[in-house]
Amino acid sequence: MAGGMIACGGDQILSDIEVDTDGDGIYDHQESNGFYYLDGEFFTLERVMTEQQWSQFSQLEEDGVEPPQNKRSPFKLAYKTMNDNDFVRSAGDGEVIINFDKLINHLSAAFKDEYGDTHRFYKSGSNVAGSFRNILLRLNQDYDVLEPTYFDGDPIPYYFTNPDIKSSDRDPYTDYEEAISSFITGNVTLVHPSVSAFPVIEARLKSYQYTPKQEIRDNSGGKIGSSVTHSVSRSSSQTEGWEASVSATSTVSFTPSVTVTASAGISGSYTSGVEIGNSGQNTEEFNWSQLTISKLDCAADLRFTANVQNMGTAPAEDVELIFQVKIGNRSLPAFAPEFTFSLDPNGIPVPASSDLTYDAGCISLSELQYLQMGGAISLETTVESAKIPFQGENDELIQFGSEWSTYFSMAANENSRINYSVFDQNEALVTETFYVDPLNRNKVLTLRDAIKMTLTLPCDGQGRASLCINDNGDVIRSSQTYVGIVRHDADAPDERLEELLGDSTDALDVKLEPKWEYHIITTKSQYPTLQAVGVEVDDANVTVVVRATDELGMAAVQFCENNVTCFDMSYDAADYSYRYTPAVGRVPTGNEFVKVVNSRDKQITENLELPRSWHSQISVQGDARTNFGSWSNWVMCPVDQYAKGFRQKVDGTSFDDTGLNRVSLYCSDKHGNGNKQIIAGGDSGWGSWSTAKNCVQGEHLLAFNLKSEPRQGLDTDDAGATGIRFKCGDDVELVAENDDPDGSYVGYKSANNAGYRICGMRSRIEPEQGTFTDDTGLNNVEFQYCDYSGVFQ
C-alpha cells in the first residue's frame, strides 16, 4: 500500500509503511500501536563460559542511538546488572560462572528503571515472536490496569463479554471469575472471559517392551530371547491452554537416547512438545545380517506404558480413548482401553500413583529388527468421547452434561479474536479486523494483514482520527485506536457494556504498549547431540541414517566422503531422522563420516564404519511340492565370499527312494580364491555325492532350479525334492550327473536383482522315519543372497 495513502493535507505521500527500524520483524507503526515482537535474545549464555565470551557479550554498542533502534544497549544493561548483583563470578582458569537464579527479577527491575514502562524486560510465554500466547501473558499480568479513553481523558466503558450470559465463552468459569482470578490450581490459567477453557488430554508414551515369542538367533551365537524394555526418564511439553487438543503422538527412537514429540489432534487443533530420556545401551549383541530365520509374522509381543493426563484448563469425565501404535510408518490395529478416565485440569495424572500399561499386540520379525536397531515407535491417542462442564443457556452450570463433540462444536462458534479497532473523531467505530481463531488459527486473517487493512483510512485535519500517514510520511494513530482481546458479537459489534454480569465493573481491556522482548536462552551444551547413526540396506541401495537434535536448532546434517566433500542429508519427518543414499556402486574408502552443525555453528562428527560386505536379508525359497520335515540352521559362506559351485547327494535306486538328500555349496571370493564347502543339515542322509560343478573363475551362482515330486498318496513312496540345478552370473547352467529320474523341475528362481549372488543356504529335511516308514530326506531349499554390486566391496 506504500504510495497509495492520502496524507492529512491531501497530498499523496510515497511512504513505505513496512519500516522496521530495529529489525525485529514487526513494523514500526505496529510497535507504536500496541504490538510487540522479539527484539533480541541473550543468546546461548552458558552457566560456565570463558571470560572472553562474557566480555564480548557487552560489546558492539552503537553510541548515540537510543532504544529500540540500538539493539545492543539492552545487552549492555544486562551485562552491568549481572555484574553489579553478583550473578557472575570467576571460576579461575579464564572462566566465569553465571548464576541465573532470580536473575529475571533483577533484569526486569533494571529495565524498568532505565527505560520506563514501554521497554520493560519480560520473560515471554512463547518463543514464537508476536504470538497470541505472549499477548495473553500481558493480559494475565495487567488485565484491568489500563483503559481506553475519550479525547477528554474519560474512560471508555468498553468490555469484551456477552451481556446476556455469565460466561461469554460458555466454559465452566464465569466472566467475573476469569477477570479477577488469573489462575486456578498450579499454573493453569483461567485464560480469558472470551477464550474457552478446554481439556487438553494427553497420553504420553513412557516406555515400551517387546518379548520374543521364541528365541531368535544369528549365526554368530547372538540371540534375543528375553523381554527388553526401553523407557523415557525425563519429559516436558507445550500446549495451548485454549485449544481443544484431543490427541498426542509420542515417538521413541532407541539408541542412545529417546526423543519423543507430541503432535496431532482433531479439527485443526494441535499440541506440541518434546520428551527426552536415556534408554540405556543396547546390550543385545545381535547380528541381524546373519539371522537364522528370514520371516516371522509374530516375532514378539509388544506392550507399552502411557501416562494419561489433562494439561488443559477444564476438567473432563468419562474420557474414552483409542490407542494406536505405529512402528515406523506401519500402524498396528487400534484398540480402546476397557475403562474410562476422569481427568482434573492442571496435569494431574490418572491414576496419580501409577502409569497405565497395555498390550499392543504382535509385531513381525522386520518390525522387531526395526525397533532393536533404533527405529521409531509412536503412540497415537485419540479422544473418542468425553464429558465436560459448561454454562448453559440459562446461566446454569451443567456438570458433565454434554459429549465431547457437542461441546467442541459449541465452542467453535465462540468468536474469540484479537481485535484491531479504529474509531473516527466522532467516536464512531470505523473498522475492526480480527485475528486468531481458537480452533484453527492458520486459516484466518494474520495479525500483520489485519493491521495493514486499517491503513486505508484517511487522516482528519488534526491527524488523530485513525491510523494514517501524515504530511511527514509518518504513520500516526488516533488516541482512540487501541488493541485488546475481544469477543466479537456480529449483531452488535460496537456495543459497550456498563458492567459485567457477575458484579465486576473493571474494564477488561488493556492498551498494549510497544515493549522490548529479550530472551535469555541457555543450553546444556554448545554442541548438537548425535543420537544414533546407522546404515540401512535395500537390495543394492545403501542409506545412511542419522538421528540428531539440538535445543536451538540445527543448520546442517551431512554425509561426508572426506574432509572436503560433504552432502546434505534429507530430513524424514515420519521417522525423525536424516537420510542420505550414496550412488549405487560407490566403493567405501574408510574415510566416511557424518557431520552435524547446529545454529551456533558448533559441530560434531562421527566416523562411519560401512561394512565391507553385507549379508542382506534377501532370501529366496524353492517352489517345492512337498513340505515334510523342518528347516535346518543357516550356513553361510565366509565374509566377502559367494557360492561358486555345488554338489548334490541323491538316493534314487532304493526301494524307499528319498531322492535329493543334501546340497553342498563351494565358496570363493570375487577373484575365485577359496574353496570352502558348506552343507545345510550336515553331511548325512542316504545316497551318494555327485562331482563338483563350478562356474568359471570369477563367476558365482545367480539362480537355482529345484526338481521336486508331488506327494504320491497313501502307501506310495514319496521322494520330496529329487535334484537341483544352478545358473552362474554368465548364464552358464550347472547340471549334476546323478539326478533322480522322478519329479520335474519347477523353473529357475533368483533374487530378481543382478547385483546379488548366493552366499548361504538352509534345507528342509525330514529325519529318518524308521523301519517300514516312508522317508523323503530333503524337501526344499532356501538360499541367502548377498550384495554383489560392489557397493561394499
N, C-alpha and C positions, 0 to 999 in steps of 0.2 A: 504493500500500500504506500510505500515511500513515493513522494512526488504526487500523490493523489489527494492529499489533505488540503483543506481550506483554512488558511490562517485566520486569527481573530480579526485582523484588519482587512480581510477579503482577498489578499494576495496569495497565490499558490506558492507554497514553500517546498522546495526539494529537500526533504529531510529523511534520513534513514532512521526509522523507529526501532530498528533492530540493533541498537547500540548497546554494547556490553563492555563498559569501561573497565571493570575489574576482572573481566574474563572468566566469570564463574558459571556461565552457561545460562543466565537469565538476564533479560534486557534491563537497562537502567530504569525505564519507566515502570516496569513490573516491580522492581525492588522498592521504588519510592512510593508505590501504591499498595504495599502491604504483603508482598510475596517475597520470600527469601529463597536462597538456593545454597548449594555447597560452595563456599568461598575458598576453602583450603583445608589441608589436613596437616596435622603434626605427624608426619609420615614415618612409620616404621621406627619409632623410638623404642629402643630396647631397654630392658631393665639394667643391662650391662652393656656399655658402649665405650669406645675409645674417647679419650679427652679431645682428640682432634675432631671426631664426629660431633661431639657435644658443642665444641666451639663453632663449627660450621653451621650448626642449627640456627645461630643468631645472626648470621651474616646476610649480605646482599640487600640490606635495607636501602630503599630509594629515598634519599634525603629530600625534604621539602614537599613530599607528596603525602597527602592525608588519606586516611582510610575512607572508603574501602578500595580506592584506586591502588594504594600501596599495599599489596597483599603480604609484604614481608613484615610490616610493623607489628601485627599481632604475634608473630613469631618472636620478635624482639621482646615484646612484653611478656610472653610466656617464658622465655629464657630467663628474664630478670626475676619473675615471680618464683620460678622453681629454684633459682639460686638463693634468693633472699629468704625463702621459707624452708631452707634445709631439705629440699626434696632431692638434692643432688649431693653426693659425697664421693670423695676419691677412694678408689679401691686399690690404688697402687698399680705399679706396672703399666702406667699410662692409660688406665681405665677408670670410668666413673660408674656409680650405681645410682639409678633413679628410683625413688620411692613414689609410686603412684597412688598410695592410699591417701584419700581426702584431697587429692590434687584438684579435682574438678571444682570443688567449692572455692578453693583459693583462686583458681583461674577465673571463675565466674565473678567473684568479688573484684578482682583486679581489672577485668574488662569493664565492669560497670563503673568503677571509679575513673577509669581512663577515658572511656568513650561514651558513657551515659547509657540510657535505656535502649537506644536504637542500634547499638552494636555490642550487645551483651554476648557472653560466651555461654553456649548451651551444649549439653550432651544430647545428641539427637536420638530420636526414636527409630531411625532407619538410616541405612547407608545409601538409600536411593535419594538423590538430591531433589528437593522440592516435593517430596512425597506427601500424600494425604495423611500418612501416619505422623509426620513431623508437624503438620498444621494442627492435628488433633492434640498433639503433645502440648502445644502452646495453649490450646483452649483448656486443657485439663489443668494447666498451671494458672492461667489468668482469666478464667471463664467470665466472671461478672465484674471485671475491673473497669474496662473502657466501654463507653457507649458512643454511638454516632450522635452528632449534634447538629442542630439547626445553625444558620448563619449567626444568630444571636447568642449561641452558646448553649441554648436549652437542649436537653437530651431528646433524642427521637425514640419514642417507645416502640421499638421495632423488635419483634420476637420471631422465633423460628418454629413455633409449635402450632399444632392444630387446636383451635379454641373450643372444639366440641368434645374432645376426649382427654382423659387424664394422661394417657400415654400415646403421644403422637405417632410413635413408631410401632405401637401395639406390642412391644416387648413387655416382660413382666414387671418392669420398673416404671414408676410414674415420672413425668417430666420434672416434677419437684425433686424427687429423689435423685434424679440424674443431674440436676442443676446444682444441688447443694452437697452431694456426696460423689466425689470423683472416683472412689474405689469401693468395691465390696470387700471380699477377703483377699489377703495377699496382695498381689499386684495386678489383679484383673480389674480393669476399669469398667465402670458402667457405660462408658463410651459417650453418648450424647443423646439429648431428647429426640433427635431426628435420625439417629443411626440405630437400627435394630440390634438388640443383643441376641446372639445366636450361640448355640452349642457349636464347638469345633471339636469333633470327635476324631481322635487319632488312635491308630493301633500301631505301636512301634515294634518292629522286629528286634527282639532281644538276643535270640540265639537260634541256631538250627542244629539238628543232629541227624546223621544218617547211620543206619545199621544194616550192614550187608546181609542179604538173605542166605548167602553161602560164602564160604571162604574164596576170595578172588586172589589168584596168584599170577606172578610173572615167571619168566624162565630163569631169573637170577635168584629166586628164592624169596623175593619180597611178597608180601601179602597184605590185604585189607580184610581183617577177619573180625573186628570188633567195632563197637559204636565209636563215632568220632563227633565231638561237639565243638562248635565254634561260637563265640559269644561276643556281644558288644558291651564294653565296660564303661563307656562314657558317652553321653549324648547331649545335644542341645537342639532347640527348634525355634523357628519363627512362624507365627501365624498372625493373620489379620483378624482382630477381635470381632469385627462386624460381619465377617464373611460366613456364609453357611457352608463351611467346608465339611464334607462328609466322607472323605477318602484320604488315605495316606499310603504311599508306597515306600517301603524301606528296602534298600538294596545292599547286600553284603558281598564284598569281594574278600578273597581268602587270605592270601599271603602278601606281606607280613602283617598287614593291619586291615581293619574293617572300615569301609566307608558306607554310610547309609544316607540316602537322600529321600526326603519325603516330598511327594508331589501328587498331583491329580485331584479329582473332585467331581462334582456334577454341576451342570448348568453354568459352566464357566467359572466356578469358584475354585480357588486353589489354596493349599497350604504349602509351605516350603520349609526345609530345614536340613541340617547336616548332623550326622552322628558318626563319631569316630571312636574306634576302640581297638584293643590289642587282641588279636585272635591266637597269639602264640605261634610257635614254629610248627612246620609240617614234619612231624616225627615219623611219618609213614614213608620209609624208604622203598618206594614202589616205582617200577619202570613200566609205564603204560605202553611203551614201544614194544615190549616183549610179553604182552598179555597172552595168557594161555587159552582164553576164550574170546570170541570175537563179537558175540551178540548175546544179550540177556535183557529181555523186556522188563523184567522185575529184578533188578540187581540189589536194591536196598530200600528199606523203609525210611521215609523222611518225616520228621516231626519238627515243629518249631515252637518257640516260646514268644509270646507277644505281651506287651503291656498296653492295656486299653485305658484311655483317659480322655477327659473333656477339658481342652485348653481354652474353651470359649467363655462367654460371659453369661450364659443362661444354662440352667440345668436341663437334663433330659432323662426320661424314664422309658422303660420297656424298649431299650435300644436293641434292635435286631441287626446283626452284622452278617456280611458274606465275605469270606476269605478266599483269596485265590493266590496260589504260589506260582511264581514264574522262575524258571531256570533258564537264564539267557533270554531268548525270545519265545520259548515254549511255555505254555500255560498248563499247569496241572488242573484237574477238574475242580471247579469252585465248590465250596461247601459252607454251610451255616452252622455255628455253634448250637448246641442243644438248649442253651438257656440265654436269657436276655440280661441286660445290664441296666442299672440306674447310675447315672453319672452326674455328680455335682460339678459346678464350674471350678475354675482355678487349678486344673491339672491334678486333681486328686484321683489316683489310680483305683480301679476296682478289679478284684478286691485289693484293699490297701496293703495287705500283708504278703501277697504273693503274685507272681505272674501267671499267665494262662498258657497252658501247653496243649497243642492239638496235633493229631496225626494228619499229615498232608497227603498220604498215600505212597504209592510205589514209584520209584524212579528207575529209568533204564540204565544200562551199563554206560552208555555215552554221556548221560546226564550226571552219573556219579563221577565219571572221569572229569567232566567239565567243572564240577564243584571241587574235586580234590586237587585240581591243577590251578585253582584260583579264579574260577568263573564267578559270575554274579548271580545271586539268588535274591528274589524280591517277594515281598508280601504286599498284595494289593487288597485293600479293605474298603468295602462299600457299606454305607448305612442303608439297609433295606427299609426300615421303618423306625420311628421313634416318636415319643410323645413329649411335647414341650408346653410350658405355661405361656399364656399371652393374655393381653387385655381384650375383652370382648367389646361388642358394640355399645353395651350399656355400662361401660366402665367397671365391668365385673372381671376380676382376675380368675381366669379359667385355668385351674390347675391340671395340666396334662390332659386337656380335653380335645386335642387335635392330633392327627397323624402328622408325621414329618412333612409329607408332600403338601398337605393343606397349608401348613404354616409357612412353608418355603414359598409357595405361590403368593400368599398374602403379603409376606414381607417384600417380595419382588415388586409389588405395586407401590411401596412407600418410596417417595421420591427424595431420597437423601442426596444432596448435591453440595458442591461448593458453588456459591452464587457470587457473581461479579455484577453488582448493580450500579447503574448510573442514573442520577437524578438531574433535572434541569434546575434553572434558577428559581422556578416557581414550585419547587419541591415535588414535582411530578416525576414518577418513575418513567424514564425514557426507554431504557433497555436493560435486560439482565440475561446473562448467559450462565450455563450450568456445566459443571464438571464433576465426575465421579458418580458411578452407579454402584450400589452395594453388591451387585451380583456379577457384573461383567464390565469392568472399567475400561477394557480395551476397545469397546465398541461405542463409546460416547465421545463427546467433544473434549479435546485436550485443553489443559489449562492455558497453554500459550495461544491456541487458536481462539479460545473464549475471550481472552483479554484483547487480542488484536481486533476482534469484532467490534469492541466498544469504541475503537478509534475512528469509526466512520462518522462520528458526531461532530458538528461544528462547535467552536468556542463561542461564548457570548462576548459582549464588548469588554467585560471585566476579566475575561479569561478564567472563569471559575465554574462554569456550568457543568463541565464534563471533562473527560479525558480528551485532549486535542493537542494540536501543535500551535504554539503561539507565534508572534512575529519573529521571535528569535530562533524559531525552529525547535524549541524545547517541548517535550511532552509534559503537559501540566494536568492537574485534576481539580475538580470541584471539591470543596471541603465536605460535600455530602456524598462523595463516592467512597465506598468502603467495601470491605470484604468480610464475609462471615460464612459460617456453616448454617444452612437453612433447610427447612422442609418447604418445598415449593408446592403451593396449593394452586392448581391450574385454574380453578374457578375464581380465586381472589388472590392473585399473586402480590398485590400491594397492601393487603390488609395488615394493620398493625394492632396488636393486642395491648390492652392496658395492664393486664396481669395474667399470670399463668394460672391455669387450673392447678390446684394443689397448694394455693396460698403463697406463691412466690411472686414477688414483684421485681426481682432482679433481672436486668437485661441479660440475655444470653449471647449478645453479640460481642465480638472483640474486634477492634480496629487494629489489624496487624500492622506492624511497622517493619521497615526493612532492617534486617538483622544479619550480622555475620553468622556463619555456622562453620566452626572448625572442629575437625575430628582428631582426637588423639588415637592413633592406630598403633597397636603393639602386636608383635608376632612372637611366637615361641622360638622361631628360628628365622634367620635371614635367608635360609636356603629352602628350596622346594623339597617335598617329600616324594621319594620314589617308592611306591607301594609294592609293585610287582613287575617283573619282566619275564616274558615267556615267548615261546615260538609255537605257532600252530602250522600244521602241515595238512593240506588238502590236495591229494594227488601230488603233482609236482610243484604246486604253489606253496611258497613259504610266507607266512605272515608273522612279523614281529609285533607283539602285543605289549603295551606298557600301560600301567595304571599309576598315575601320578597326581599330586594335588599340591596346592599352596594356599595359605589363608587369604592372600591378597591377589590371587590370580596368576596365571602362567602366560608367558609371552610366546613360548615355543616348546614343542616336544619333537625331537628329531632322531632319525636313524642316521648314523654316521658310518661311512665306509672307512674313513680315516680322519685325521685331524683337519683335513682340507675340505672334503666332500661330505656334505650332510643334506638330508632330505626331510622336509616337514612331514610328520605323521598326521593322519586324518583322525578326527575325533568321532568315536562311535557312541552317540548318546544313549543308545539302547543298552550298551554293555559297559558304559562308564569307562571307556578305555581309548587309548590312542593306538592306531594301527598303521603299519607300512608293509607293503609287499614288494620285495626286490624283484628284479626282472628274472624270469624263468631262465635257468641255465647259468646264472651268476655263481661263480665259484667263491666260497668264503676264503678270506685271507687270514683270518685270525685277529685282524685289527679292528673289527666292527665294534661299535658301542652305541648306546643311546644317550642322549643329552636332554636334560630338562632345564629350561630357563624360566625364571619367574618374572613378575612385573618389575622387580627391583634389579633386574639384570644379574641376579645371582644364579649360578648353575651348578648342577650335579651331573655326573656321568656314571655309567656302569657298563663294563665290558660285556659283550655278548659272546657266549660260547656256543656258536652254531654247531650242531652235530656234524661230524664228518660223514656220517651215514645215518640214515633214518629208516628203521623198520616200520614203515607206515602200517596203519591198521586196515589196509585193504586186503581182504581175504576172499577167495573165490572157491565155492564148494562145487563138487562134481554133481552131475544130474544122475544119481543112482536110482535104480528101480527097486531096490530093497533097502531096508533100514535096520537090519539085525545088528545087535551089539552096541557098543558105546565108544565114544571118542577117546583117543589116546591124548597124551600131552603133546604140545607143540615141540617140534625140533627145528632148529634154525641153523642156517649157515653162519660161519663166523662173520663178525662185523666187516663190512666192505666186500663181502663175497656173495655170489649168487650161484644158483644151480646151473651147471653146465651140461649135465647128462644124468642118466638114470639106469637102473636095473629093476627087473621085476621078478618076484618069486611066485611061481604058478604051479598048481597041482591040478592037472586036467585029465588024469588017466585012472584014478582010483574009483572004487565003487561009490564012495561018498565024495563026489567031486566038490572041492572047495574053491576052484578057480584061482583068482588073484588073491594072494595072502599077504604080501608085503611089497612096498615100493621103496627103493633106495635112491637118494639123490647124491650127486657128486658136486662139490662146491669149489669155485675158484674166484679170483678177483677179476677185474675187467680185462686184465692183460693175460689171463689164462693161468696165472700162478696159483697153485693149490690143488688138492685132490681129496679134501676131507669128505668122508661118506657119512650121511645121516639117514636114520631109518626110524620112522614113526611106529611105535609099538614094539620096538626091539626085533632082533634077528631070530624070529621063531616062526612057528607055523609050518604047514605042510608044503611039499613041492620043492622045486629047485630054482636056483637063480639063473637068469639069462646073462649073457655077456653085457658089459657096459656099453651104452650108446651115448656118445658125446657130440656136442656141437663143435664146429671148428674153433680153433683158439681165438678167444676174444668175444665169442658169441655165447648167449645164455638162454635158458628156457623162457619162452614167451607165452605159450598156450599149451593146454592139455586136452586130451580126448579120452574119456573113460568108457570102457566096454563093460556092459552090465547085462545080466539076465533077469527077466521079471520073475516074480515069485511063482513057483511051479504048482503050488497047491498041496493038499494033504497027501501024505505017502509018496511024494515025489521029491527027487533030490534037488535042493536049491544050492546054487553056487555063489550068489551075490555078484560082486564085480569079477570080471574074468580077464581083464587086460587093460593096458593104458598105453597111449602114445603121446608124444610131445612134438611141438614145433619150436625151433630156435628163432632168434631175432631176425635171422636172414631168411626165414620162411622154409628152412630145410626141415623135413619131417624125420623124427627118430622113431624107429619101429623095432621092437624086440622080436627074437625068433621063437619065443615059446608061448604065444597067446593060447589061451584055452579056446577051443572051437565054438563053445557055446556063447550065447549072448550076441549083442551087437553094439557098435559104437554109437554114442548119442550126439556127437558133434563137438567141435572144438570150443573151449571156453578160455577167457583170459580176463585181465583186469580192465580191458577196453581202454587201455592207455599205453601208448608206445613207450612212455617214459618209465615203465615198471617191468621187473623181471621176478621170477620165482626165487624166493630166498628161504623158504621154510615150508613145513607141512605137518599135518596130523592125519590120522586114519581112523575110520570107524570099523572096529574089529569085533567080531563075535568070538568069544573064547570057546575052547573045546567043550562040546556038549555032553560028551561021554559015549560009552558003547551003545550002539543001536540007535543013536540020535543024530539027526542030520546036522552037519557042520557047514558053515559058509565062509569062514575066515574073514577077509576084508570085504566090506560092503560099499564103502565110499571113501573119498579123499577130499581134503580141503587144503589149498595152497595159500601161503602168505606171499604177498608181492611187496617188494621193496623198491624205493626210488632208484631209477637207473638213468635219470635225465642229466646228471652232472651238477645239479644244484648243490648237493652236499659232497661231491667227490673231489 
